[in-house]
Amino acid sequence: MSAKKELKQAYKEMQFRKGVFQLRNKRNNKVFIGSTMDLDRAWNSLRIQLMSGSHANEALQRDWQLQQGEDFIYEIVEVLQERDEPQTDYKQEIKTLEKLVMMELEPYGDKGYHQQRAGR
């Protein structure tokens, strides 16, 4: 097998930490909650979006720009424990875990950057 194919196969077999993260603003203690299939790369992706002004959450984007990205901390809240069941839908499990974290932390209003949905 060629070195390129070996590297590609090794990448496919890699296990990435999956779960829920928060971006916390140390100045006002507001948090933004998100989930990802790769917790170790999520901060880099999030930071690039915020630095380029393209993050979908307007309140978070505004605070990031006002503070020039200072005093924001990326924190891992929950890591999804993987199982040996081949049919596991990890994307769905991560979304469920994110909903549970949202219910626990209630990152709305003065506590966070999320909008509370009607009916809650």
MDAnalysis code that builds the backbone (N, CA, C; Angstrom):
import MDAnalysis as mda
import numpy as np

u = mda.Universe.empty(360, n_residues=120, atom_resindex=np.repeat(np.arange(120), 3), trajectory=True)
u.add_TopologyAttr("name", ["N", "CA", "C"] * 120)
u.add_TopologyAttr("resid", np.arange(1, 121))
u.add_TopologyAttr("resname", ["MET", "SER", "ALA", "LYS", "LYS", "GLU", "LEU", "LYS", "GLN", "ALA", "TYR", "LYS", "GLU", "MET", "GLN", "PHE", "ARG", "LYS", "GLY", "VAL", "PHE", "GLN", "LEU", "ARG", "ASN", "LYS", "ARG", "ASN", "ASN", "LYS", "VAL", "PHE", "ILE", "GLY", "SER", "THR", "MET", "ASP", "LEU", "ASP", "ARG", "ALA", "TRP", "ASN", "SER", "LEU", "ARG", "ILE", "GLN", "LEU", "MET", "SER", "GLY", "SER", "HIS", "ALA", "ASN", "GLU", "ALA", "LEU", "GLN", "ARG", "ASP", "TRP", "GLN", "LEU", "GLN", "GLN", "GLY", "GLU", "ASP", "PHE", "ILE", "TYR", "GLU", "ILE", "VAL", "GLU", "VAL", "LEU", "GLN", "GLU", "ARG", "ASP", "GLU", "PRO", "GLN", "THR", "ASP", "TYR", "LYS", "GLN", "GLU", "ILE", "LYS", "THR", "LEU", "GLU", "LYS", "LEU", "VAL", "MET", "MET", "GLU", "LEU", "GLU", "PRO", "TYR", "GLY", "ASP", "LYS", "GLY", "TYR", "HIS", "GLN", "GLN", "ARG", "ALA", "GLY", "ARG"])
u.atoms.positions = np.array([
    [0.858, -1.179, 0.000],
    [0.000, 0.000, 0.000],
    [0.904, 1.241, 0.000],
    [0.523, 2.248, -0.771],
    [1.330, 3.463, -0.851],
    [1.204, 4.276, 0.438],
    [2.160, 5.149, 0.658],
    [2.158, 5.980, 1.869],
    [0.914, 6.869, 1.914],
    [0.496, 7.375, 0.758],
    [-0.682, 8.234, 0.699],
    [-1.937, 7.467, 1.113],
    [-2.088, 6.244, 0.621],
    [-3.243, 5.426, 0.969],
    [-3.216, 5.047, 2.447],
    [-2.026, 4.775, 2.959],
    [-1.892, 4.433, 4.379],
    [-2.298, 5.612, 5.258],
    [-1.875, 6.816, 4.896],
    [-2.243, 8.008, 5.654],
    [-3.745, 8.248, 5.614],
    [-4.326, 8.060, 4.437],
    [-5.764, 8.244, 4.287],
    [-6.523, 7.233, 5.138],
    [-6.085, 5.981, 5.126],
    [-6.735, 4.949, 5.923],
    [-6.570, 5.238, 7.416],
    [-5.410, 5.682, 7.822],
    [-5.167, 6.012, 9.231],
    [-6.083, 7.149, 9.678],
    [-6.278, 8.142, 8.811],
    [-7.168, 9.256, 9.135],
    [-8.603, 8.767, 9.316],
    [-9.051, 7.892, 8.437],
    [-10.416, 7.365, 8.521],
    [-10.645, 6.602, 9.827],
    [-9.597, 5.986, 10.339],
    [-9.718, 5.185, 11.547],
    [-9.534, 5.996, 12.827],
    [-9.166, 7.246, 12.701],
    [-8.951, 8.077, 13.883],
    [-10.265, 8.307, 14.625],
    [-10.167, 8.375, 15.923],
    [-11.318, 8.660, 16.765],
    [-11.218, 10.101, 17.259],
    [-12.233, 10.899, 16.990],
    [-12.256, 12.287, 17.422],
    [-13.200, 12.415, 18.612],
    [-12.829, 13.277, 19.560],
    [-13.719, 13.517, 20.690],
    [-14.934, 14.286, 20.191],
    [-16.104, 13.755, 20.508],
    [-17.378, 14.338, 20.095],
    [-18.080, 14.860, 21.335],
    [-18.842, 15.941, 21.192],
    [-19.586, 16.396, 22.347],
    [-20.049, 17.829, 22.274],
    [-20.163, 18.438, 23.457],
    [-20.733, 19.773, 23.612],
    [-19.676, 20.703, 24.191],
    [-19.640, 21.918, 23.652],
    [-18.696, 22.922, 24.127],
    [-19.445, 24.203, 24.462],
    [-18.749, 25.085, 25.150],
    [-19.289, 26.426, 25.351],
    [-18.176, 27.431, 25.098],
    [-18.585, 28.573, 24.588],
    [-17.690, 29.718, 24.459],
    [-18.189, 30.716, 25.488],
    [-17.355, 30.993, 26.487],
    [-17.760, 31.847, 27.600],
    [-17.069, 33.196, 27.518],
    [-17.870, 34.248, 27.649],
    [-17.382, 35.621, 27.674],
    [-17.089, 35.953, 29.141],
    [-15.825, 36.120, 29.481],
    [-15.454, 36.376, 30.875],
    [-15.913, 37.740, 31.376],
    [-16.192, 38.674, 30.483],
    [-16.615, 40.011, 30.907],
    [-18.045, 40.045, 31.414],
    [-18.923, 39.255, 30.783],
    [-20.332, 39.288, 31.199],
    [-20.876, 37.893, 31.566],
    [-20.023, 36.894, 31.504],
    [-20.356, 35.492, 31.832],
    [-21.423, 34.877, 30.940],
    [-21.713, 35.486, 29.806],
    [-22.639, 34.877, 28.857],
    [-21.936, 33.711, 28.165],
    [-22.722, 32.686, 27.808],
    [-22.154, 31.530, 27.130],
    [-22.893, 31.241, 25.832],
    [-22.138, 30.712, 24.898],
    [-22.679, 30.184, 23.654],
    [-22.428, 28.685, 23.692],
    [-23.465, 27.891, 23.496],
    [-23.367, 26.436, 23.541],
    [-23.410, 25.891, 22.118],
    [-22.570, 24.913, 21.855],
    [-22.568, 24.259, 20.552],
    [-22.165, 22.806, 20.703],
    [-22.320, 22.046, 19.641],
    [-21.914, 20.643, 19.659],
    [-21.185, 20.334, 18.362],
    [-20.374, 19.289, 18.412],
    [-19.537, 18.979, 17.263],
    [-19.099, 17.524, 17.267],
    [-18.741, 17.048, 16.112],
    [-18.178, 15.708, 15.970],
    [-16.670, 15.715, 16.235],
    [-16.079, 16.910, 16.403],
    [-14.637, 17.011, 16.664],
    [-14.372, 18.193, 17.600],
    [-14.389, 17.922, 18.894],
    [-14.205, 18.972, 19.894],
    [-12.844, 19.659, 19.789],
    [-11.851, 18.934, 19.326],
    [-10.507, 19.504, 19.266],
    [-10.337, 20.503, 18.117],
    [-11.146, 20.396, 17.102],
    [-11.074, 21.342, 15.982],
    [-12.136, 22.430, 16.060],
    [-13.117, 22.265, 16.911],
    [-14.254, 23.190, 16.960],
    [-13.828, 24.612, 17.307],
    [-12.905, 24.765, 18.260],
    [-12.489, 26.110, 18.674],
    [-11.862, 26.852, 17.505],
    [-11.040, 26.197, 16.737],
    [-10.409, 26.837, 15.594],
    [-11.454, 27.295, 14.579],
    [-12.409, 26.444, 14.290],
    [-13.473, 26.779, 13.342],
    [-14.325, 27.940, 13.851],
    [-14.687, 27.883, 15.118],
    [-15.492, 28.932, 15.736],
    [-14.753, 30.268, 15.699],
    [-13.491, 30.241, 16.041],
    [-12.675, 31.463, 16.064],
    [-12.550, 32.074, 14.663],
    [-12.375, 31.242, 13.664],
    [-12.270, 31.739, 12.285],
    [-13.571, 32.433, 11.875],
    [-14.711, 31.826, 12.209],
    [-16.000, 32.442, 11.885],
    [-16.139, 33.804, 12.564],
    [-15.789, 33.852, 13.836],
    [-15.927, 35.102, 14.592],
    [-14.948, 36.170, 14.092],
    [-13.738, 35.788, 13.797],
    [-12.739, 36.754, 13.320],
    [-13.104, 37.306, 11.946],
    [-13.776, 36.491, 11.136],
    [-14.167, 36.939, 9.799],
    [-15.524, 37.650, 9.801],
    [-16.177, 37.677, 10.969],
    [-17.474, 38.345, 11.069],
    [-18.613, 37.561, 10.468],
    [-18.462, 36.246, 10.364],
    [-19.482, 35.447, 9.678],
    [-20.248, 34.491, 10.591],
    [-20.127, 34.640, 11.898],
    [-20.856, 33.736, 12.791],
    [-22.346, 34.067, 12.751],
    [-23.176, 33.042, 12.762],
    [-24.628, 33.221, 12.624],
    [-25.283, 33.867, 13.848],
    [-24.664, 33.739, 15.020],
    [-25.245, 34.306, 16.233],
    [-24.825, 35.777, 16.327],
    [-25.766, 36.672, 16.057],
    [-25.458, 38.106, 15.976],
    [-24.966, 38.693, 17.294],
    [-25.563, 38.297, 18.413],
    [-25.163, 38.837, 19.714],
    [-23.741, 38.414, 20.068],
    [-23.420, 37.165, 19.819],
    [-22.064, 36.673, 20.057],
    [-21.073, 37.390, 19.151],
    [-21.433, 37.513, 17.887],
    [-20.562, 38.186, 16.918],
    [-20.310, 39.636, 17.333],
    [-21.345, 40.315, 17.778],
    [-21.226, 41.716, 18.200],
    [-20.278, 41.853, 19.405],
    [-20.470, 40.996, 20.422],
    [-19.595, 41.064, 21.594],
    [-18.152, 40.730, 21.233],
    [-17.973, 39.754, 20.359],
    [-16.625, 39.372, 19.926],
    [-15.937, 40.576, 19.270],
    [-16.657, 41.267, 18.409],
    [-16.070, 42.413, 17.723],
    [-15.806, 43.569, 18.682],
    [-16.728, 43.836, 19.596],
    [-16.527, 44.911, 20.576],
    [-15.322, 44.644, 21.468],
    [-15.124, 43.405, 21.816],
    [-14.025, 43.026, 22.705],
    [-12.786, 42.591, 21.936],
    [-12.837, 42.666, 20.636],
    [-11.735, 42.261, 19.763],
    [-11.256, 40.847, 20.083],
    [-12.212, 39.994, 20.435],
    [-11.908, 38.589, 20.696],
    [-11.279, 38.313, 22.050],
    [-11.084, 39.334, 22.846],
    [-10.452, 39.140, 24.151],
    [-11.475, 38.665, 25.175],
    [-10.997, 37.922, 26.151],
    [-11.801, 37.450, 27.280],
    [-12.883, 36.444, 26.895],
    [-12.653, 35.684, 25.852],
    [-13.524, 34.569, 25.506],
    [-12.762, 33.278, 25.750],
    [-13.437, 32.314, 26.370],
    [-12.800, 31.044, 26.700],
    [-13.604, 29.901, 26.098],
    [-12.912, 29.026, 25.394],
    [-13.511, 27.823, 24.831],
    [-13.382, 26.713, 25.872],
    [-14.519, 26.110, 26.219],
    [-14.511, 25.060, 27.233],
    [-15.326, 23.859, 26.757],
    [-14.811, 22.685, 27.008],
    [-15.547, 21.461, 26.690],
    [-16.456, 21.152, 27.869],
    [-17.749, 21.013, 27.583],
    [-18.749, 20.787, 28.625],
    [-19.003, 19.293, 28.819],
    [-19.203, 18.571, 27.737],
    [-19.506, 17.138, 27.795],
    [-18.837, 16.436, 26.624],
    [-18.230, 15.293, 26.904],
    [-17.665, 14.445, 25.853],
    [-18.545, 13.214, 25.742],
    [-18.986, 12.928, 24.528],
    [-19.838, 11.773, 24.279],
    [-18.987, 10.508, 24.349],
    [-19.411, 9.575, 25.157],
    [-18.713, 8.297, 25.265],
    [-19.148, 7.409, 24.106],
    [-18.178, 6.995, 23.298],
    [-18.500, 6.149, 22.149],
    [-18.707, 4.708, 22.592],
    [-19.567, 4.031, 21.846],
    [-19.858, 2.631, 22.118],
    [-19.417, 1.790, 20.929],
    [-19.367, 0.514, 21.131],
    [-18.951, -0.404, 20.071],
    [-20.110, -0.857, 19.193],
    [-21.199, -0.117, 19.222],
    [-22.359, -0.467, 18.410],
    [-22.232, 0.229, 17.054],
    [-22.116, -0.543, 15.987],
    [-21.861, 0.053, 14.662],
    [-22.999, 0.922, 14.136],
    [-24.212, 0.727, 14.594],
    [-25.353, 1.479, 14.071],
    [-25.628, 2.771, 14.846],
    [-24.751, 3.142, 15.748],
    [-24.969, 4.324, 16.577],
    [-24.940, 5.587, 15.728],
    [-25.963, 6.423, 15.879],
    [-26.031, 7.707, 15.189],
    [-25.458, 8.776, 16.123],
    [-24.154, 8.986, 16.034],
    [-23.484, 9.908, 16.954],
    [-23.932, 11.352, 16.761],
    [-24.258, 11.722, 15.542],
    [-24.741, 13.091, 15.314],
    [-26.025, 13.339, 16.096],
    [-26.922, 12.389, 16.074],
    [-28.175, 12.521, 16.818],
    [-27.910, 12.507, 18.322],
    [-27.018, 11.651, 18.771],
    [-26.698, 11.593, 20.198],
    [-26.074, 12.900, 20.688],
    [-25.239, 13.506, 19.855],
    [-24.614, 14.777, 20.232],
    [-25.677, 15.869, 20.332],
    [-26.614, 15.899, 19.406],
    [-27.692, 16.900, 19.455],
    [-28.546, 16.721, 20.714],
    [-28.812, 15.477, 21.073],
    [-29.572, 15.204, 22.297],
    [-28.786, 15.683, 23.516],
    [-27.495, 15.398, 23.537],
    [-26.643, 15.848, 24.634],
    [-26.610, 17.373, 24.706],
    [-26.553, 18.026, 23.548],
    [-26.573, 19.492, 23.506],
    [-27.880, 20.032, 24.096],
    [-28.999, 19.411, 23.759],
    [-30.292, 19.848, 24.312],
    [-30.315, 19.720, 25.831],
    [-29.743, 18.640, 26.347],
    [-29.683, 18.446, 27.789],
    [-28.829, 19.520, 28.458],
    [-27.717, 19.853, 27.835],
    [-26.849, 20.913, 28.369],
    [-27.574, 22.247, 28.328],
    [-28.288, 22.511, 27.249],
    [-29.055, 23.757, 27.133],
    [-30.111, 23.840, 28.237],
    [-30.771, 22.729, 28.531],
    [-31.775, 22.712, 29.594],
    [-31.126, 22.972, 30.954],
    [-29.951, 22.433, 31.143],
    [-29.260, 22.591, 32.432],
    [-28.710, 24.008, 32.612],
    [-28.044, 24.539, 31.590],
    [-27.368, 25.834, 31.717],
    [-28.276, 27.027, 31.415],
    [-29.342, 26.800, 30.652],
    [-30.273, 27.860, 30.265],
    [-29.544, 29.122, 29.784],
    [-28.817, 29.014, 28.670],
    [-28.008, 30.135, 28.187],
    [-28.811, 31.183, 27.408],
    [-29.802, 31.756, 28.080],
    [-30.697, 32.720, 27.450],
    [-30.617, 34.048, 28.192],
    [-30.996, 35.121, 27.512],
    [-31.036, 36.438, 28.150],
    [-29.684, 36.856, 28.685],
    [-29.625, 37.207, 29.962],
    [-28.378, 37.661, 30.574],
    [-27.369, 36.535, 30.764],
    [-27.809, 35.290, 30.637],
    [-26.925, 34.153, 30.874],
    [-26.270, 33.621, 29.602],
    [-26.777, 34.040, 28.440],
    [-26.211, 33.445, 27.243],
    [-26.593, 34.136, 25.959],
    [-26.090, 33.568, 24.881],
    [-26.257, 34.148, 23.544],
    [-27.373, 33.485, 22.748],
    [-28.147, 32.619, 23.367],
    [-29.199, 31.910, 22.644],
    [-30.547, 32.555, 22.869],
    [-31.419, 32.403, 21.893],
    [-32.801, 32.874, 21.989],
    [-33.652, 31.724, 22.479],
    [-34.455, 31.980, 23.501],
    [-35.340, 30.928, 23.986],
    [-36.496, 30.770, 23.021],
    [-36.766, 29.538, 22.646],
    [-37.835, 29.269, 21.690],
    [-39.192, 29.386, 22.377],
    [-40.183, 29.759, 21.597],
    [-41.553, 29.853, 22.121],
    [-42.013, 28.481, 22.589],
    [-42.795, 28.457, 23.641],
    [-43.302, 27.204, 24.151],
    [-42.428, 26.589, 25.220],
    [-41.411, 27.301, 25.645],
    [-40.521, 26.772, 26.700],
    [-40.719, 27.512, 27.971],
])
